Amino acid sequence: MKIARIEAVALEAPFARQFGGIEKVPPQLLRPAAHFQKIVRAGQYATFAVVTSEDGSTGVGEAFGLPHPVPSAALIEKVIAPGLVGTALGDPSEMLAEYRFYFAAMGHARGMPAEALSAVDMALWDLKAKLAGKALCEVLGGTPGPVPLYASPVPFLPTPEDSQKAARKLVGEGYKAIKLKIGRGAAIDLDHIAAVREAIGAETGLMLDVNCGYDEATATDVGRRLSNHAVTWFEEPIPPGDPAALARVRAKSTVPVAAGENEFAHHDFEALARAGAADVLMPNIARAGGVSGMMALGALCARHGIGLAPHGVGSCVAVAAALHVCRAAPGFRIYEANRLMNPLRDEMPRAPLRLVDGAFLTPEGPGHGGDPKPDVMASFRVGLAMTSPA
């Protein structure tokens, strides 16, 4: 079966549209984490790759949407698609190998080129599974079923009492573990951590996400002071790019360290593992190579005795694909159920996610089961015409 067409779809769901004006958007949506303080998060974004085979079947994949979805869309349609249209559908990783080499040789192994490739890889796998008449997890060697998860986040909120209220709400919705955003500074963060732990009780898991908000000294200080809070992990305590520094933080931390949502290439994750920098790796399927990349990283985690806990930010497409990979990848531990308002995740899918006993069930196939409703997708499309190759 040959590839007949590849289209990119850039999507945006501005919070101002949801609330009737930017001034009406709750502050915790605009500034939910340490890296959204000066540059606010104005909405949710995604870039889709839609691959159509010569019989009219389609597969859909997603590229990480921030900071804006249009550049990835241009890469998909203007750089990647021309070389794939007309070729036979085979192993997606092999089909994209030359593109990975090209981008790396051009100095673009990270960022939007990697995200664009992730979207196309995901779409090719979705198409392969649909043509086989199987759920994506089955094509990957797994089985459909429940995926253990935690809810994220309790965002930056003004007071510890506000954080307690938000944490209780997530637990009340049926989640058995939650994640708190920190990164304001040691004293304030520790007050919020203690308050949330008190609110959710000893049985509920508690993850902490710094979003790179500390320097090494602050991260080391806070990591040493977490032992009394039953913390599952201490996530992204410092900015990415320095495995040795992260390893030093981990060596002095009293709780496990998680990292990886801002990494792209397999060798970046290998560097974290070899440095002893993390107990848990958190790749985003829409950034780190799509389905092929996530499966390879699961194998890496299994080799190094590290947990695989995929980053859960994305629309209905990335979330569905990731859940299927979680059912097949070696080393998988737990998935992040991001609960920030996201119409691209919650309003677009043909079938909503199902939460059962604290776990998401894999969407029903064939494929990844996260296909968007065409009319809803069209309502979120960025107003920029892009021509698809024939």
N, C-alpha and C positions, 0 to 999 in steps of 0.2 A: 504494500500500500504506500502510495507516494503522498508527500505534502503538497497540497494545492494552493494554500494561502496562509499567511500569518498576519494577524491584525493586532495592533496595540490599542488599548483603551485606557485613557487617563481619567481617573475619577477623583472627585473631591466632595466632601460633605462638610461645609463650613458650619461651625457651631452657631454662628450668627443666624444662619438660615433656620436652625432648629429652634432658636429662642426668640426670634423676631428682632434681632439687633445685637451687635457685639457687646453693648453695654449691659445687656440682660443675661449674658453668659456667666454662670457661677465661676468664681475665681479658681476653684480647684480643678476645673476643666482647662482653663487657659494656662495655669501654672501648676501642673500636677506633680512635678518632680524637680530635682536639683538642676537639670539642664534646660528647664522651661521657666526660667525666672525673668531674664531680660528679653529673650526671644520666646514669645508666647506660643502655645499650641493653639492655632486658630481653627482647627478642624481635624477631620480624618481623611486620609489620602491612600490611594492604591493605584497601581498600574497593572492591568491585565494583559497577558499574551493569550490570544485565541488562535489555536492552530487547527486548520481544517484539512482533512484528508480528501483524496479524490472522490471518495464515495459520499462526501458531505458530512461525515462525522467530525465532531469538534472536541478538542481538549482545551481546558482553561488553566492558566497558571497566573501567579501573582508576583510582582516585584514590590519590595518595601516602598512605601509611598513618600516618606519624609526625606528631605524637606519639601519636595514638590514632585508630582508624578510625571510631568511632561518629558523631562530629559530621558528617563528610562524608556518611555514610549518611543521616542525618537531613535534610541539605540536599537530597540527591538525591530522597528520597521525599516530603518535606513541602513543598519549595519548587519544585524543578524539574519533577518528574514531573507534577503536576496540570495544568500548562499544555501539556504535550507529548502526553499520552495523548489519543488521538482525532484527532491531526493527521496529515497525510500525510508520509511519509518523503521528505525532499528533501536539499538540501545541508546537512550538519550545522552548518557554521559559520553559515549564515543562520538555521537553526532555533534556534540558541542566542544569536543577536545580542541579542535583547531581554533575555535573562538577564544577559549581560555588562554591558549598560547599567544594568540594575537594581542589580546588585551594586556597580558602580562608583559609581553615584549614592548608594548607601547607605554608601559608604566601605569597601566590602569587595571591592575589586578584586584583593587579594592573598590568600594563605593558602587556607584550606579551601574557600571558595566557588569559587575558581579551580580547585582540585583536583577538586571535585565536577563542575564543568562539563567538565573534562578527561576524566573517566571517562565521562560521557554522550556527549561527542563521539566518543570512541574506540569506544564501543558502537554508536553510529549508523553509523559507517564500517564496522565489522565486519559489521553487519546488511546494509548496502548491498552489500558485496562478496559476502556469502553469497547474497543474492537474485539477484545477477548471475552467480553461479557462477564467480567469479574470485578469485584471490589478492588480498589487499588492495593489495600493491604494484602489481599490474596495473591496478586501478581508479584508482590514483594516477598512472599513467603510467610505471611502472617495470617491471622483470622480476624474477622470483625468482632467487636465486643467493647467492653468498657475501658476507658482510659483514665487512670487516676490523675487527679489534678488539684491545684490550689487556685484560689481566687485572688486577683490582683487588679488594682491596688487599693489600699487605704492611702489616698494621695496626701500631698502637703495640705494640712489643715491648721487653722490658727491655734487651737489649744489641744492638750492631751484629751480633754473631755470630748472634743469633736472627733478625734481619732478613735476613741472608744466607741462612740455612736456608730461610726462608719464600719468599724470592725464587727460589731454586734450584728449589724444589718447583713453583712456577707455571711456570717455564720448562720443567721436565721434563714437565709435563702438555701441552705443545704450544703454549704462548702465546709470541708473538714480541715482545711488549712488556708491561710491567707497571707498576703504580703503587704508590708508596710513600707512606704517610701520615706527614706531618711536622707540626710545630707545637708542639714541646716547648720550643723555644729554639734560637738559632743554633748554638751549639757542639755540643749533642747531636745536632741534626738533621744537621749536616754530617758528623758521624762516621757516622751511619747511611747517609747518601747515598753516601759514599765506599765504605763496606763493600758496599752492594748493587751499586753499579756494578762493583766488583771481582768480585763473585760471578757476575754474569750476563754479563760480557764486553761487548765493544764493539758487538756486532751486535744486541743486544737493546735495544729502546726502553725508556726510563725516564721516567715521568711522576711529578711530585711534587704531593701534595695537602695543603695546609695546613689545609683546612676552617676557614678564617677565623681561625686561631689566632694570627696576628701583628698587631701594630699597624703603622702605616705605616713607622715607622723601622726596625723589625726586618725587615719584608718587603723594604724597600729594601736593607738590609745583606745579607740572604741572597741576594736576586736578583743582586746584584753579584758574588757569590762562587760562582756555579754554572757558570761557563763551562768549567771543567775536567772536568765530570762528564757531558758529552754528554746533557743533559736535554732531553726533548722539549717539556715545558711545566711551568710553575710555576702551580699551580691554586689559586684562591681564597686568595691570600695575606693578604687583609684581609676584614673583614666586608662584606656587600653593602650597597648603598644610597648609595654615594659614588663615582660614576664618575670624578669629577675626581681623587680620591685614588688610585684604582686606576690611572688614566692616569699619574700621577706615578711610581708604582711601576714600571709597565711601561716608562716612558721610561728608567729607570735599570737595568732588569733586563738581564742578559746572555743570557737565554733567553726564549722566548715565554711569554705570560701567558694563562691560561684562566680563564673565569668563567661564571656563569649558572645553575648548578643550583638556586639559591635565588630565581630570578626567576620571574615569572608572566605579566605582560602583555607584549604585543608592544612597547609603547613603552618598557618597561624595558630590553629587549634593544637597541632602537634607540638608547637613551641611552648604553649601553655602547659601541656601535659608533661613534656620532658623537663621543664623548669620546676615542676612540682608546685605550680602556681594556683591550682584549683582542685577542689574535690568534686565539683559539678561543672559540666560544660553546658552552655545554654544557647546553642545556635538558633538563628531565625531562619526558617525554611525559605523565606522570601529574600534572603540575603546570602546565605552560605551554600549556594549550589543546588537549591531546590530539593527534590526527592533524592536524586543521586547523591548530592552532598550530605544530606541528613543521614542516609543509610551508611555512607562511608564514615561519618563521624560517630555513629553508633558503634561501629566496629572498632574505631579508635578508642572510644571510651571503654569498651569491653577489654581491649588489650592492656590498657593502663589502670584498670580498676577504678575508673571514674564514672560518676553517674551522668546520664544524658537527660537533661530537663529542658526541652525546647522552649524558647521564647515564644509567647503566645499572642503577640500583637499582629493584627492583620484583619482582612475582610473575611467574608464567608469562604472564599476560595483557599487562602493560605491556611486558615484554621482547619478546614476539612482535610486538606492534604496532609497537614501535620499530624492530625489525629490518626490517619491511616498509617503513616510512617511509624508513629509511636507503637502501633500494634505489631510492627515487624522488625524494628531496629534493635540490634543488640545493645545492651547497656542502658536501655530506657528505664527511667525511674518515675518521673512525674511531669505533667504538662501544665503550663501556665494558662489559666482561663482569665484573660484580660476582660474586665468589666467596665472600663471607661466607656461612656457613650460612644457608640460607633454604628451609625445606620448602615454603613457598608458591610458590616458583619451581621447585623440583626434584622435589617429590613430587606436585604437583597436575596437571601437564599430561597430556593424553591421549597426547602424543608428546614425548619428551625432545629438547632441543636437540642438534644435531649439530655438533661441532667438526671441521673438515676443513682441514688445512694452515694453522692459525692463524686461521681465520675460522669464524663461525657461518653455517650455511645458513638461509635464511629458512624458517620452519615452513610446511608444506604447507597450502594453503587448501582450500576457499574461505574467505574472511575472513582474519584474521590467524593462524589456526592455533594459537592459544594457549589454546583452551578448556579449562577445568579439568574434572577428573573429579568428577561430582556428589557421590559418596560421600566422597571425600577432602576436597572443599571443605566439606562439612557437618561434618566432624570438626574443622575449624579455625574454625567460625563462632562469633562472639562471642555469649554467652548473653544476648542482649537482643532480644526480639520487636519487630519493626517492621511495621506494617501497610502494604501496598502499595495504591495507589489502583486502583480497578477501571477 
